């Protein structure tokens, strides 16, 4: 089959790789009908995620048709259209039973390796390095789905692939980020990053009752999408973020902030930030928390900082003093996908939201993948989100 593979820093190629096979009783094989490039895939492309190996199949936003089932499968059948969550969950360990689905203790086959860094094993992830399991991803013509009776959801008739595909990751991720803000009616939320998660977070904040959402970015197409979603916007390339937020909120500040950027954040308002940027640029192992620090600075005292943005390793310098002295609550983590997929599917069915509005580029050929990765990374050709339909 054809699949998009990691071949080293900055190099994604479309290769012919072996078709997946049933390995365990709880597996299913799907024919991939739609898959997407996620912003966190760019972290892999950029070489920021450790333990990637040449030839690894990428992709964790995937859906498709079940074409084969393992002997232990009872909930799914051949012919079902399913959306596959990016996290793999067993449903039986203590973390799954507590509802901490992304902290599943059993599904990462390289859990011991991960525990060396994180202290404990966490859920296995599709197409996201060997520290998270080395499990082949879904930017491919076919995909093996372990523990398939636990996580995937069946798509009802009448909904298109594009309407439901983002239930695989970014819509639940955005919604959890908004829910973590503990939004009350009349409140204001500020969001750093107008990528796909940031845009869907705008929509999610309004669904949860926010009165105002302020989005911060500098890419014109992304700022336009944020405004289309109902947000007021700040261009950090031309405006001082803190000063502008204070002016927009009459000095009160946002009640909660969402950092939807993560590693590789760019931009600095102050001399201290610019100096720290120079230091960190010479320190390969350190990620850059510009967006996080700006968000902590902007959040009103006693407010909430929600952080869905992905980080892989040490980060510095971080404004912990501001976080502590302002009495802020920090909430973060990989998304507990199973908690959100069905409720958000119901919102899509009711017509409350159609996440497909963020798609800018579509392709029926994985051969286009390397070029589209570059467009998405470089934010050229008005590229905001890429979706593949590998079988046309």
Buried (B, 14 or more C-beta within 10 A) or exposed (E): BBBBBBBEEEEBBBBEBEEBEBEEEBBBBBBBBBBBBBBBBBBBBEBBBEBBEEEBBBBBBBBBBBEBBBEEBEBBEEEBBBBBBBBBBBBEBEBBEEEBBBBBBBBBBBBEBBBEEEEEBBBBBBBBBBBBBBBBBBBBBBBBBBBBBBBBBBBEEEBEBBBBBBBBBBBBBBBBBBBBBBBEEEBBBBBBBBBBBBBBBBBBBBBBEBBBBBBBBBBEBBBBBBBEBBBBBBBBEEBEBBEBBBEBBEEEBBBBBBBBBBBBBEBBBEEEBEEBBEEBEEEEEBBBBBBBBBBBBBBBEEBBBBBBBBBBEEBEBBBEEBBEEBEBBBBBBBBBBBBBBEEBBEBBEEEEBBBBBBBBBBBEEBEBBBEBBBBBBEBEEEBBBBBBBBEE
